[in-house]
């Protein structure tokens, strides 16, 4: 018994010594962006809970796929369309043209002239959408390799494997007055139910095909194969009401019907009239569907707003309603928290209910011009609200998760132990089943212990 106690005491001493060593080393590099990048790149990270596959893929990857497939290029508006009569092979030999497409499909070298960074960002999706629609597995494989190279354990990725075809079923519910009538009409539709199954099948196939592309069957340790991945099905918030409802029903049905899909979300700009005007009604739709599908997890983009982008009244309730009406278990962005009615009571509720905030520092800087002291990350932390760091759209924004940790250190003055908690939060507040969550939590804990031991006496 005494030996066991001594062994435990020795382990505790070594553990606390390793923490002290890594904290000391971190204190010597926290003003050095290069040293920080090397440190965080090697650090085991929980992963990403806020990641759009369409914007996560780097344009270079999409362009290489387009060059090898039958796509037509439109050099005037920098769009691409799939066509068996065309080839984009010229991209491989024309460096100047290639660079123009990279810049058109991302924020690389962006300088505001006739459009803002936000306008350029959202316009980019329509330019490369056909490549994403036809190459989901290949893009997923590339994303997983990049995550693995940064020692990430888990990713929750936003997708619509049916390419939002669920929205096309709006005519089925035209004229229906209540949500119950709309739901009943969709549930009776064979074509709509077929679309649900198609979505499930496409999602499962994308995951399987990505593992084939990575070579996981032959070598389970191949890059990308060690990252656990699940999907969220996203709903387009700028759709007309019936199309929004149909897409939302598809989302909830898919998330309930497959272990590959762990939740639902809303996407698109929050600060435009087509998203602002129906906001409360959309939250009421989510409230209704939550009653019908209570086991489905919900994470919502909410409060991705700045005081210069919208009228003051639109800053007062989005996060609150996403939680109280939309039943959000996590909030994406949450940038306008200080402008919400009764903000102090709201963050206290978020802390009490453990509603995590998915913080995207680079995205908020580029698209909302919110950064540094103006960013609410420290406000959330001061009120004990759990947070995670994510990239949002790493390819479009030209960032990665490692860089987000560097930015959190340099701009938000976070310390190592805070960032260690944040990276553990990525597993803790994931929508994974409890057994899988526990497995990844232990895996991350072991890797962090080994990582910290490497800084002894540095």
Steps between C-alpha positions, in 0.01 A plus 500: 500500500783737592669429167181593313470824694865586435459421130194726486683781676795463264267513199331814634834669561618417149170620354508835679869539419429445129220759512732749666767438239268550205348811660849643549599426141177652373569818697828540310344471153156660531607816317671309218256399222746259339582316822130494588409348165755221542375440855130486415553301182657225712245531780223235493172681439144387557401616155235715333130534573431781251622408155339539156627245250429733207710780650747272674646368177784712368441643149823338383354158577174579323680640198715190469186287509337721236806475276475121501125489427260636237436855618447822307675810627351847468795735528280810509315414821740228622231232525519134405231268361508127442480417129623192313595719204747708701833471672666719761841352429632843395516591867796267539715696256377856549634629830340843469155355431541249781583781742197702388275207588668445836438864588143490368427188704655621825614810688861463387646848437153650535478879496163672518410687182153438359406244765560435867683196634165360615346545155802341332494213749136404449514552123787251481278204589292541185812509284633160607177330612496241214844374603385449859176333394680237293810442710385483861700186583822635349466831683420320823812286464713810450345673802565196719865482393548864592332444836711194573818691416404745777429224753123547506289218640147583381306705244132586475451613141207692350368340179189452286564173313177544301621843381200660674250315282277476807411867449340416164211327679353834606204468255374199698424723798387812315178630655533289816432725797655321795835337558322176583321501164826571319681221682221252431501584128876447475491177700237361259711585194688200362730731302588697812569184699712374211702821526562435869633154416706643214657752740586226746648282228706781351638594839595142578657459156704821537647378825576155357649637176717749688653212695565315175676807361705527818592131480368426848410137428857417401663726757282615792786729608509686167466877532139600558383154606539567870262797506146420611244687289125559517263725306247770575232556236458871441189699410514813284358789701439728198243268341129584470302365796364180343837405353662569837246277672551214253876519535470511879284186505755326279776611737331370815400174331855438380656584838262262672546223245876454480802487733695685228296816562517626858311828471348780295593864443409819309734671254524807272535866584310600810515874432294523178122568482416149378652361822412779745128528428402135549742434789240455775274291279793276410578451869135405551532239224802355680303502825220304331735247343692462827175376655463250216868393501618561861814289471649706215788727604487864392784747448407837350686783334367789709624847579738503203426871489681826564351837603611656172329232289140511626254730675523489882174309544645203314780463754270451797369143482664264249711302748223498761241371254739243354527348849149546640300442178748322274626269778862559401746298707790693345519846345705568190682836512290679766682824422223744593447363853564835673223665296236245598225599743601404855839379379626424850204275576541334161866408547424378852234271354745379234756424770246319715364291212851444360410639157831524320596774254685411181748787466642578154755778542626534142151478357370768736790728409459464124121497474386715794812707573478385862834414659730563794338657805174546307460123468285343775723195559633641828146601601383142460798362689452748785145371542604133492327434167674207327663586169668313217720634223421423136599623155148530352623484136875442509555477123307813415647694791857368449542382858509174698424390855862543612491863385179558698682392818787733413255783449326425830838533673626813326173694476300365793791438742385149584731282706589138435267356765207696354580371154539148634147522643372641172646214300349248743167678460497399135437143612300582813243708309490292185179322402663158507336213691625475857709185447682644201544833677657325799739311274618818327525688829735235638695493174546877507593496869769240439640689203509829691681332788762367260524838326556686828762249614710606203552845657667377816799719586463716189 
